[in-house]
C-alpha cells in the first residue's frame, strides 16, 4: 500500500529507522507524527514564556493549530494519522500526569546527602520514561525529577550552607583580596578564591557539609557572601583612614579630577568595572604617580595611611561614582578598546593603545602589523599615540612621554 502511494514514500526512511531501532532495543516503533506532536507539546509546556495559568489542553490545541501536516489521502491514512496525533498527546500528557518533581524531592534522603537518587529507582518514574518514546518527553520527566532532588538537597543543606557562607566570608585570605571593591564587583576578582575556600572547608567535613559545599559550588554564589566579605573588610580596614576632614576632601577632589581626565579611568565612565580590572589597577597606579608630581603636599598629608588603603578608596568610592568627563578632557577622546586592556581613539577607530602583561604597552594606528612597543608606562604609550596622530599632549602626559621619546 505504501509503495503504491507516492505521497507516503517519505515515510519509508522513518519506518526503516524505526525497524532498526526495534531490532536493536526491543522497544516498539511509533508513527513519526506521534514523536512530532509529543515533542512539540512538551517543548511548548516547558517554554518559559508560556502563561503560568495556561492548562495542558490549551497548550495542546495551540500546538495543533500551528502544525500543517500533509492531508492523508485515504480513510485508512486519516485514521492512522488521528491515532498517531492522539498517541502523541497521550505521551506528552504522561509528562504531567504525575508530579515527577515531587517524587524526586521525596526520593532524596537527607541522611545520605551526597547521593542523588536516579529516576530508575522509582518504579512509577521508570515506567513513565519507558512508556514515552519521545526523547524530549523522557528528558523532561528526568529534568523534573532531578529538579525535585535538587530542591530537597537545597532544603536539607540550608543550615550548613549558611554556616559555610559565614565562615568563608570572613576568611583572611578572602578579605585580603577585597581591597575596597564593592560587593557587586567582588565576584570578578575573588570568585576563584571563594570556591577554593569553600572546597577546603568541606574537604574533610561530614557528608552534610560536603553536600552543602556542592550546592554552593554548582550554582551562582549568593550575593550575601560578598556582602559579608565587604562588611568584614570595612570592619578591619575602615579605621586605617586616619585623615582629617580637610585632607580627605582635598585628596578625594584631586583624585576625582584626575580620574575623569585620565583615559585609563574616565573613558569608560558608566560601564561595569568587573571586566576592566587590569586597566583599573594601572589607572590607580598612574593616579598616585601624577599626584606625587602635582600635589606632593597631599602625598605628605596621607603618608601615615597605607597606600593600599588609599587605593581601596579609589576602587570602592571614587571610580564607581565618577562623573562623566567634560568634552574638553583627554579621556573624552577615547573609548573602551573592547580588549583585555585597551583604549581606542573615538575619531580614529583603528588607532589604539593596549597593554600586554608579557611585553607592556604598545600603540597602533591601524592593523597589528603597525604596532609600536612603548614599554610599561601607560602615560608614555598614550603620549606616543597622541603625537603620532598630531593631537596635543596635556602636560601630565607630556611629563612622562617626553623622556621616553628622547631616550
Helices and strands as residue ranges (DSSP letters): G 6-8, H 11-25, H 32-46, H 56-66, H 75-97, H 100-107, G 110-112, G 119-121, H 123-131, H 135-156, H 158-169, H 172-178, H 183-202, H 207-218, H 223-237, G 238-240, H 245-261, H 263-266, G 274-276, H 277-294, H 296-301, H 307-313, I 314-318, G 330-333, E 334-336, E 342-345, E 348-356, E 360-364, G 368-370, E 372-375, H 378-388, H 395-406
